[in-house]
Amino acid sequence: MLIDLKIGKLDHRDVGQMNFYLNYIKDKEMLKDENPPVGITLCTESNRSRVFVEYALGGLSNKVFVSKYKLYLPTKKELEMEVKKERERLSLKGE
């Protein structure tokens, strides 16, 4: 798995760069029994244009995912609330 942290919005060059990395890993570093690598690009600013992301990633055989990340860590209370919410979601799913 390759993770790329970007400051700012996603750009078509970022997608090409990740695709380059994935192709290199598949060709030079991957072992025969391993699954193909997956690339995740995290950006500080969301790219509001869904069309841009669809066309930038369209036709790539490599798996590349794009998301937004925050520049600060969540508080203890925020983490506790998230864990509680996830536990409730999982308990409802099991019923």
N, CA, C and O atoms as a Tinker XYZ file with bonds, in Angstrom:
   380  protein
     1  N      0.842000   -1.159000    0.000000    73     2
     2  CA     0.000000    0.000000    0.000000    64     1     3
     3  C      0.898000    1.237000    0.000000    63     2     4     5
     4  O      1.839000    1.354000    0.785000    81     3
     5  N      0.570000    2.145000   -0.905000    73     3     6
     6  CA     1.308000    3.398000   -0.981000    64     5     7
     7  C      0.396000    4.523000   -0.529000    63     6     8     9
     8  O     -0.752000    4.610000   -0.965000    81     7
     9  N      0.905000    5.392000    0.348000    73     7    10
    10  CA     0.128000    6.535000    0.825000    64     9    11
    11  C      0.905000    7.797000    0.507000    63    10    12    13
    12  O      2.091000    7.905000    0.820000    81    11
    13  N      0.224000    8.757000   -0.121000    73    11    14
    14  CA     0.830000   10.028000   -0.497000    64    13    15
    15  C      0.048000   11.153000    0.160000    63    14    16    17
    16  O     -1.156000   11.278000   -0.065000    81    15
    17  N      0.707000   11.972000    0.968000    73    15    18
    18  CA     0.071000   13.112000    1.623000    64    17    19
    19  C      0.376000   14.369000    0.812000    63    18    20    21
    20  O      1.538000   14.686000    0.554000    81    19
    21  N     -0.676000   15.079000    0.415000    73    19    22
    22  CA    -0.526000   16.283000   -0.396000    64    21    23
    23  C     -1.065000   17.490000    0.360000    63    22    24    25
    24  O     -2.110000   17.411000    1.006000    81    23
    25  N     -0.350000   18.605000    0.278000    73    23    26
    26  CA    -0.845000   19.856000    0.824000    64    25    27
    27  C     -1.555000   20.580000   -0.305000    63    26    28    29
    28  O     -0.951000   20.885000   -1.333000    81    27
    29  N     -2.834000   20.853000   -0.114000    73    27    30
    30  CA    -3.613000   21.515000   -1.151000    64    29    31
    31  C     -4.575000   20.563000   -1.806000    63    30    32    33
    32  O     -4.863000   19.489000   -1.278000    81    31
    33  N     -5.078000   20.962000   -2.974000    73    31    34
    34  CA    -6.063000   20.172000   -3.707000    64    33    35
    35  C     -5.378000   19.140000   -4.599000    63    34    36    37
    36  O     -4.215000   19.290000   -4.976000    81    35
    37  N     -6.122000   18.100000   -4.923000    73    35    38
    38  CA    -5.639000   17.073000   -5.834000    64    37    39
    39  C     -5.456000   17.670000   -7.224000    63    38    40    41
    40  O     -6.280000   18.462000   -7.682000    81    39
    41  N     -4.398000   17.295000   -7.875000    73    39    42
    42  CA    -4.084000   17.766000   -9.215000    64    41    43
    43  C     -3.867000   16.535000  -10.096000    63    42    44    45
    44  O     -3.501000   15.474000   -9.592000    81    43
    45  N     -4.088000   16.666000  -11.395000    73    43    46
    46  CA    -3.893000   15.524000  -12.294000    64    45    47
    47  C     -2.464000   14.989000  -12.225000    63    46    48    49
    48  O     -2.236000   13.802000  -12.460000    81    47
    49  N     -1.510000   15.848000  -11.907000    73    47    50
    50  CA    -0.113000   15.386000  -11.785000    64    49    51
    51  C      0.051000   14.444000  -10.597000    63    50    52    53
    52  O      0.860000   13.517000  -10.637000    81    51
    53  N     -0.729000   14.689000   -9.534000    73    51    54
    54  CA    -0.675000   13.810000   -8.358000    64    53    55
    55  C     -1.160000   12.411000   -8.697000    63    54    56    57
    56  O     -0.599000   11.421000   -8.227000    81    55
    57  N     -2.208000   12.330000   -9.516000    73    55    58
    58  CA    -2.738000   11.034000   -9.943000    64    57    59
    59  C     -1.699000   10.310000  -10.792000    63    58    60    61
    60  O     -1.461000    9.117000  -10.600000    81    59
    61  N     -1.085000   11.017000  -11.719000    73    59    62
    62  CA    -0.038000   10.420000  -12.554000    64    61    63
    63  C      1.152000    9.946000  -11.739000    63    62    64    65
    64  O      1.728000    8.893000  -12.013000    81    63
    65  N      1.516000   10.740000  -10.728000    73    63    66
    66  CA     2.634000   10.372000   -9.868000    64    65    67
    67  C      2.324000    9.074000   -9.106000    63    66    68    69
    68  O      3.171000    8.185000   -9.024000    81    67
    69  N      1.114000    8.970000   -8.551000    73    67    70
    70  CA     0.748000    7.763000   -7.821000    64    69    71
    71  C      0.718000    6.568000   -8.767000    63    70    72    73
    72  O      1.173000    5.482000   -8.409000    81    71
    73  N      0.189000    6.760000   -9.962000    73    71    74
    74  CA     0.151000    5.674000  -10.941000    64    73    75
    75  C      1.573000    5.210000  -11.277000    63    74    76    77
    76  O      1.821000    4.012000  -11.410000    81    75
    77  N      2.493000    6.151000  -11.412000    73    75    78
    78  CA     3.904000    5.832000  -11.658000    64    77    79
    79  C      4.458000    4.970000  -10.522000    63    78    80    81
    80  O      5.095000    3.946000  -10.768000    81    79
    81  N      4.211000    5.396000   -9.268000    73    79    82
    82  CA     4.702000    4.642000   -8.109000    64    81    83
    83  C      4.136000    3.220000   -8.099000    63    82    84    85
    84  O      4.862000    2.255000   -7.860000    81    83
    85  N      2.829000    3.102000   -8.361000    73    83    86
    86  CA     2.199000    1.778000   -8.350000    64    85    87
    87  C      2.784000    0.867000   -9.422000    63    86    88    89
    88  O      3.022000   -0.315000   -9.172000    81    87
    89  N      3.014000    1.410000  -10.610000    73    87    90
    90  CA     3.616000    0.608000  -11.680000    64    89    91
    91  C      5.025000    0.171000  -11.326000    63    90    92    93
    92  O      5.421000   -0.957000  -11.617000    81    91
    93  N      5.789000    1.064000  -10.695000    73    91    94
    94  CA     7.151000    0.715000  -10.282000    64    93    95
    95  C      7.127000   -0.416000   -9.255000    63    94    96    97
    96  O      7.870000   -1.390000   -9.378000    81    95
    97  N      6.271000   -0.280000   -8.245000    73    95    98
    98  CA     6.183000   -1.306000   -7.201000    64    97    99
    99  C      5.775000   -2.646000   -7.804000    63    98   100   101
   100  O      6.342000   -3.681000   -7.453000    81    99
   101  N      4.788000   -2.634000   -8.715000    73    99   102
   102  CA     4.353000   -3.889000   -9.352000    64   101   103
   103  C      5.491000   -4.526000  -10.135000    63   102   104   105
   104  O      5.649000   -5.747000  -10.117000    81   103
   105  N      6.277000   -3.716000  -10.816000    73   103   106
   106  CA     7.333000   -4.240000  -11.680000    64   105   107
   107  C      8.597000   -4.641000  -10.923000    63   106   108   109
   108  O      9.205000   -5.662000  -11.242000    81   107
   109  N      9.000000   -3.856000   -9.931000    73   107   110
   110  CA    10.314000   -4.051000   -9.305000    64   109   111
   111  C     10.294000   -4.606000   -7.882000    63   110   112   113
   112  O     11.263000   -5.238000   -7.460000    81   111
   113  N      9.211000   -4.385000   -7.136000    73   111   114
   114  CA     9.229000   -4.727000   -5.711000    64   113   115
   115  C      8.258000   -5.831000   -5.307000    63   114   116   117
   116  O      8.453000   -6.477000   -4.278000    81   115
   117  N      7.223000   -6.055000   -6.099000    73   115   118
   118  CA     6.167000   -6.984000   -5.713000    64   117   119
   119  C      6.637000   -8.434000   -5.833000    63   118   120   121
   120  O      7.295000   -8.812000   -6.802000    81   119
   121  N      6.283000   -9.236000   -4.827000    73   119   122
   122  CA     6.586000  -10.657000   -4.861000    64   121   123
   123  C      5.481000  -11.392000   -5.611000    63   122   124   125
   124  O      4.368000  -10.879000   -5.728000    81   123
   125  N      5.772000  -12.576000   -6.115000    73   123   126
   126  CA     4.826000  -13.322000   -6.944000    64   125   127
   127  C      3.494000  -13.595000   -6.251000    63   126   128   129
   128  O      2.449000  -13.543000   -6.898000    81   127
   129  N      3.508000  -13.883000   -4.956000    73   127   130
   130  CA     2.280000  -14.250000   -4.254000    64   129   131
   131  C      1.552000  -13.057000   -3.635000    63   130   132   133
   132  O      0.568000  -13.254000   -2.923000    81   131
   133  N      2.000000  -11.841000   -3.881000    73   131   134
   134  CA     1.359000  -10.658000   -3.315000    64   133   135
   135  C      0.249000  -10.123000   -4.221000    63   134   136   137
   136  O      0.285000  -10.292000   -5.439000    81   135
   137  N     -0.724000   -9.482000   -3.604000    73   135   138
   138  CA    -1.769000   -8.784000   -4.353000    64   137   139
   139  C     -1.190000   -7.488000   -4.918000    63   138   140   141
   140  O     -0.224000   -6.956000   -4.371000    81   139
   141  N     -1.768000   -6.972000   -6.009000    73   139   142
   142  CA    -1.279000   -5.706000   -6.560000    64   141   143
   143  C     -1.378000   -4.585000   -5.528000    63   142   144   145
   144  O     -2.285000   -4.591000   -4.696000    81   143
   145  N     -0.456000   -3.624000   -5.575000    73   143   146
   146  CA    -0.476000   -2.533000   -4.602000    64   145   147
   147  C     -1.675000   -1.604000   -4.807000    63   146   148   149
   148  O     -2.233000   -1.505000   -5.900000    81   147
   149  N     -2.045000   -0.938000   -3.735000    73   147   150
   150  CA    -3.128000    0.037000   -3.746000    64   149   151
   151  C     -2.527000    1.383000   -3.354000    63   150   152   153
   152  O     -1.704000    1.457000   -2.442000    81   151
   153  N     -2.940000    2.448000   -4.043000    73   151   154
   154  CA    -2.444000    3.786000   -3.738000    64   153   155
   155  C     -3.530000    4.651000   -3.128000    63   154   156   157
   156  O     -4.658000    4.677000   -3.619000    81   155
   157  N     -3.191000    5.365000   -2.051000    73   155   158
   158  CA    -4.115000    6.288000   -1.406000    64   157   159
   159  C     -3.462000    7.664000   -1.399000    63   158   160   161
   160  O     -2.347000    7.827000   -0.904000    81   159
   161  N     -4.160000    8.650000   -1.949000    73   159   162
   162  CA    -3.675000   10.023000   -1.933000    64   161   163
   163  C     -4.583000   10.831000   -1.027000    63   162   164   165
   164  O     -5.788000   10.915000   -1.267000    81   163
   165  N     -4.012000   11.428000    0.015000    73   163   166
   166  CA    -4.765000   12.253000    0.951000    64   165   167
   167  C     -4.372000   13.712000    0.743000    63   166   168   169
   168  O     -3.187000   14.037000    0.675000    81   167
   169  N     -5.374000   14.593000    0.642000    73   167   170
   170  CA    -5.148000   16.008000    0.379000    64   169   171
   171  C     -5.689000   16.845000    1.533000    63   170   172   173
   172  O     -6.664000   16.461000    2.179000    81   171
   173  N     -5.054000   17.990000    1.791000    73   171   174
   174  CA    -5.529000   18.869000    2.859000    64   173   175
   175  C     -6.803000   19.587000    2.467000    63   174   176   177
   176  O     -7.612000   19.919000    3.334000    81   175
   177  N     -7.002000   19.834000    1.196000    73   175   178
   178  CA    -8.207000   20.513000    0.724000    64   177   179
   179  C     -8.978000   19.559000   -0.176000    63   178   180   181
   180  O     -8.406000   18.855000   -1.009000    81   179
   181  N    -10.306000   19.556000    0.019000    73   179   182
   182  CA   -11.104000   18.673000   -0.824000    64   181   183
   183  C    -11.233000   19.278000   -2.209000    63   182   184   185
   184  O    -11.332000   20.495000   -2.369000    81   183
   185  N    -11.231000   18.418000   -3.190000    73   183   186
   186  CA   -11.461000   18.858000   -4.555000    64   185   187
   187  C    -12.943000   18.701000   -4.814000    63   186   188   189
   188  O    -13.437000   17.583000   -4.956000    81   187
   189  N    -13.647000   19.797000   -4.877000    73   187   190
   190  CA   -15.102000   19.752000   -4.970000    64   189   191
   191  C    -15.584000   19.218000   -6.310000    63   190   192   193
   192  O    -16.763000   18.894000   -6.455000    81   191
   193  N    -14.705000   19.121000   -7.279000    73   191   194
   194  CA   -15.122000   18.663000   -8.585000    64   193   195
   195  C    -15.008000   17.147000   -8.677000    63   194   196   197
   196  O    -13.929000   16.611000   -8.928000    81   195
   197  N    -16.132000   16.459000   -8.472000    73   195   198
   198  CA   -16.150000   15.005000   -8.577000    64   197   199
   199  C    -15.788000   14.575000   -9.995000    63   198   200   201
   200  O    -15.175000   13.527000  -10.198000    81   199
   201  N    -16.172000   15.389000  -10.970000    73   199   202
   202  CA   -15.868000   15.083000  -12.371000    64   201   203
   203  C    -14.360000   15.041000  -12.573000    63   202   204   205
   204  O    -13.865000   14.166000  -13.283000    81   203
   205  N    -13.618000   15.961000  -11.968000    73   203   206
   206  CA   -12.162000   15.980000  -12.111000    64   205   207
   207  C    -11.569000   14.665000  -11.630000    63   206   208   209
   208  O    -10.743000   14.064000  -12.318000    81   207
   209  N    -11.986000   14.219000  -10.457000    73   207   210
   210  CA   -11.446000   12.982000   -9.897000    64   209   211
   211  C    -11.820000   11.793000  -10.775000    63   210   212   213
   212  O    -10.983000   10.925000  -11.025000    81   211
   213  N    -13.067000   11.741000  -11.247000    73   211   214
   214  CA   -13.498000   10.627000  -12.090000    64   213   215
   215  C    -12.675000   10.537000  -13.371000    63   214   216   217
   216  O    -12.245000    9.451000  -13.759000    81   215
   217  N    -12.455000   11.672000  -14.026000    73   215   218
   218  CA   -11.701000   11.638000  -15.277000    64   217   219
   219  C    -10.201000   11.447000  -15.047000    63   218   220   221
   220  O     -9.528000   10.805000  -15.852000    81   219
   221  N     -9.680000   11.997000  -13.961000    73   219   222
   222  CA    -8.258000   11.831000  -13.666000    64   221   223
   223  C     -7.931000   10.375000  -13.361000    63   222   224   225
   224  O     -6.848000    9.898000  -13.697000    81   223
   225  N     -8.865000    9.665000  -12.724000    73   223   226
   226  CA    -8.634000    8.271000  -12.361000    64   225   227
   227  C     -9.196000    7.294000  -13.386000    63   226   228   229
   228  O     -8.890000    6.103000  -13.334000    81   227
   229  N    -10.014000    7.781000  -14.317000    73   227   230
   230  CA   -10.664000    6.916000  -15.298000    64   229   231
   231  C     -9.664000    6.182000  -16.174000    63   230   232   233
   232  O     -8.705000    6.775000  -16.669000    81   231
   233  N     -9.890000    4.906000  -16.359000    73   231   234
   234  CA    -9.035000    4.115000  -17.236000    64   233   235
   235  C     -7.772000    3.586000  -16.586000    63   234   236   237
   236  O     -7.043000    2.820000  -17.215000    81   235
   237  N     -7.487000    3.969000  -15.349000    73   235   238
   238  CA    -6.302000    3.441000  -14.680000    64   237   239
   239  C     -6.579000    2.024000  -14.204000    63   238   240   241
   240  O     -7.594000    1.761000  -13.560000    81   239
   241  N     -5.682000    1.130000  -14.521000    73   239   242
   242  CA    -5.864000   -0.237000  -14.044000    64   241   243
   243  C     -5.429000   -0.358000  -12.586000    63   242   244   245
   244  O     -5.836000   -1.284000  -11.884000    81   243
   245  N     -4.599000    0.583000  -12.135000    73   243   246
   246  CA    -4.167000    0.566000  -10.737000    64   245   247
   247  C     -5.277000    1.092000   -9.841000    63   246   248   249
   248  O     -6.109000    1.892000  -10.269000    81   247
   249  N     -5.281000    0.638000   -8.599000    73   247   250
   250  CA    -6.269000    1.103000   -7.634000    64   249   251
   251  C     -5.706000    2.320000   -6.909000    63   250   252   253
   252  O     -4.749000    2.218000   -6.142000    81   251
   253  N     -6.324000    3.479000   -7.169000    73   251   254
   254  CA    -5.909000    4.735000   -6.551000    64   253   255
   255  C     -7.137000    5.334000   -5.882000    63   254   256   257
   256  O     -8.193000    5.452000   -6.503000    81   255
   257  N     -6.999000    5.709000   -4.620000    73   255   258
   258  CA    -8.085000    6.319000   -3.877000    64   257   259
   259  C     -7.665000    7.703000   -3.419000    63   258   260   261
   260  O     -6.501000    7.931000   -3.091000    81   259
   261  N     -8.619000    8.629000   -3.398000    73   259   262
   262  CA    -8.330000   10.009000   -3.020000    64   261   263
   263  C     -9.268000   10.408000   -1.898000    63   262   264   265
   264  O    -10.463000   10.117000   -1.944000    81   263
   265  N     -8.721000   11.080000   -0.884000    73   263   266
   266  CA    -9.544000   11.567000    0.207000    64   265   267
   267  C     -8.908000   12.809000    0.806000    63   266   268   269
   268  O     -7.805000   13.203000    0.426000    81   267
   269  N     -9.617000   13.422000    1.751000    73   267   270
   270  CA    -9.154000   14.626000    2.432000    64   269   271
   271  C     -8.683000   14.261000    3.835000    63   270   272   273
   272  O     -9.262000   13.384000    4.476000    81   271
   273  N     -7.641000   14.924000    4.312000    73   271   274
   274  CA    -7.212000   14.711000    5.680000    64   273   275
   275  C     -7.128000   16.041000    6.407000    63   274   276   277
   276  O     -7.088000   17.105000    5.788000    81   275
   277  N     -7.101000   15.964000    7.720000    73   275   278
   278  CA    -7.065000   17.164000    8.543000    64   277   279
   279  C     -5.659000   17.370000    9.089000    63   278   280   281
   280  O     -4.893000   16.419000    9.237000    81   279
   281  N     -5.331000   18.620000    9.386000    73   279   282
   282  CA    -3.998000   18.954000    9.875000    64   281   283
   283  C     -3.889000   18.907000   11.397000    63   282   284   285
   284  O     -2.868000   19.313000   11.952000    81   283
   285  N     -4.919000   18.420000   12.077000    73   283   286
   286  CA    -4.870000   18.342000   13.531000    64   285   287
   287  C     -5.394000   16.986000   13.981000    63   286   288   289
   288  O     -6.147000   16.323000   13.267000    81   287
   289  N     -4.985000   16.594000   15.163000    73   287   290
   290  CA    -5.465000   15.339000   15.722000    64   289   291
   291  C     -6.784000   15.576000   16.435000    63   290   292   293
   292  O     -6.987000   16.642000   17.018000    81   291
   293  N     -7.673000   14.614000   16.400000    73   291   294
   294  CA    -8.938000   14.777000   17.126000    64   293   295
   295  C     -8.693000   14.780000   18.629000    63   294   296   297
   296  O     -7.701000   14.234000   19.109000    81   295
   297  N     -9.608000   15.401000   19.361000    73   295   298
   298  CA    -9.501000   15.419000   20.818000    64   297   299
   299  C     -9.871000   14.048000   21.376000    63   298   300   301
   300  O    -10.415000   13.201000   20.668000    81   299
   301  N     -9.571000   13.847000   22.639000    73   299   302
   302  CA    -9.921000   12.587000   23.293000    64   301   303
   303  C    -11.434000   12.383000   23.237000    63   302   304   305
   304  O    -11.896000   11.272000   22.978000    81   303
   305  N    -12.201000   13.432000   23.475000    73   303   306
   306  CA   -13.665000   13.334000   23.449000    64   305   307
   307  C    -14.161000   12.962000   22.049000    63   306   308   309
   308  O    -15.059000   12.129000   21.918000    81   307
   309  N    -13.589000   13.568000   20.999000    73   307   310
   310  CA   -13.973000   13.239000   19.625000    64   309   311
   311  C    -13.695000   11.771000   19.307000    63   310   312   313
   312  O    -14.511000   11.103000   18.673000    81   311
   313  N    -12.538000   11.273000   19.751000    73   311   314
   314  CA   -12.196000    9.868000   19.530000    64   313   315
   315  C    -13.157000    8.938000   20.267000    63   314   316   317
   316  O    -13.597000    7.929000   19.717000    81   315
   317  N    -13.477000    9.283000   21.509000    73   315   318
   318  CA   -14.414000    8.469000   22.278000    64   317   319
   319  C    -15.785000    8.427000   21.606000    63   318   320   321
   320  O    -16.416000    7.372000   21.547000    81   319
   321  N    -16.247000    9.572000   21.098000    73   319   322
   322  CA   -17.540000    9.630000   20.418000    64   321   323
   323  C    -17.522000    8.780000   19.148000    63   322   324   325
   324  O    -18.504000    8.106000   18.837000    81   323
   325  N    -16.418000    8.811000   18.421000    73   323   326
   326  CA   -16.306000    8.035000   17.182000    64   325   327
   327  C    -16.311000    6.540000   17.483000    63   326   328   329
   328  O    -16.951000    5.766000   16.770000    81   327
   329  N    -15.607000    6.130000   18.526000    73   327   330
   330  CA   -15.588000    4.710000   18.920000    64   329   331
   331  C    -16.986000    4.275000   19.346000    63   330   332   333
   332  O    -17.438000    3.190000   18.980000    81   331
   333  N    -17.671000    5.116000   20.117000    73   331   334
   334  CA   -19.036000    4.793000   20.553000    64   333   335
   335  C    -19.966000    4.652000   19.346000    63   334   336   337
   336  O    -20.758000    3.713000   19.276000    81   335
   337  N    -19.868000    5.570000   18.416000    73   335   338
   338  CA   -20.710000    5.537000   17.218000    64   337   339
   339  C    -20.443000    4.260000   16.407000    63   338   340   341
   340  O    -21.378000    3.626000   15.918000    81   339
   341  N    -19.174000    3.892000   16.268000    73   339   342
   342  CA   -18.818000    2.696000   15.495000    64   341   343
   343  C    -19.300000    1.425000   16.196000    63   342   344   345
   344  O    -19.760000    0.491000   15.540000    81   343
   345  N    -19.195000    1.388000   17.524000    73   343   346
   346  CA   -19.696000    0.224000   18.276000    64   345   347
   347  C    -21.192000    0.054000   18.078000    63   346   348   349
   348  O    -21.682000   -1.057000   17.881000    81   347
   349  N    -21.923000    1.186000   18.134000    73   347   350
   350  CA   -23.370000    1.122000   17.932000    64   349   351
   351  C    -23.707000    0.655000   16.517000    63   350   352   353
   352  O    -24.629000   -0.137000   16.324000    81   351
   353  N    -22.971000    1.139000   15.547000    73   351   354
   354  CA   -23.201000    0.735000   14.166000    64   353   355
   355  C    -22.964000   -0.765000   14.009000    63   354   356   357
   356  O    -23.748000   -1.455000   13.356000    81   355
   357  N    -21.895000   -1.265000   14.600000    73   355   358
   358  CA   -21.568000   -2.692000   14.473000    64   357   359
   359  C    -22.575000   -3.563000   15.223000    63   358   360   361
   360  O    -22.911000   -4.654000   14.761000    81   359
   361  N    -23.062000   -3.092000   16.376000    73   359   362
   362  CA   -24.038000   -3.898000   17.118000    64   361   363
   363  C    -25.363000   -3.958000   16.376000    63   362   364   365
   364  O    -26.041000   -4.984000   16.429000    81   363
   365  N    -25.752000   -2.895000   15.689000    73   363   366
   366  CA   -26.974000   -2.912000   14.895000    64   365   367
   367  C    -26.823000   -3.806000   13.665000    63   366   368   369
   368  O    -27.781000   -4.451000   13.238000    81   367
   369  N    -25.641000   -3.840000   13.110000    73   367   370
   370  CA   -25.368000   -4.661000   11.924000    64   369   371
   371  C    -25.441000   -6.141000   12.255000    63   370   372   373
   372  O    -25.818000   -6.949000   11.406000    81   371
   373  N    -25.084000   -6.501000   13.475000    73   371   374
   374  CA   -25.067000   -7.901000   13.880000    64   373   375
   375  C    -26.435000   -8.462000   14.214000    63   374   376   377
   376  O    -26.582000   -9.674000   14.373000    81   375
   377  N    -27.430000   -7.610000   14.322000    73   375   378
   378  CA   -28.777000   -8.082000   14.686000    64   377   379
   379  C    -29.510000   -8.683000   13.514000    63   378   380
   380  O    -30.650000   -9.124000   13.659000    81   379
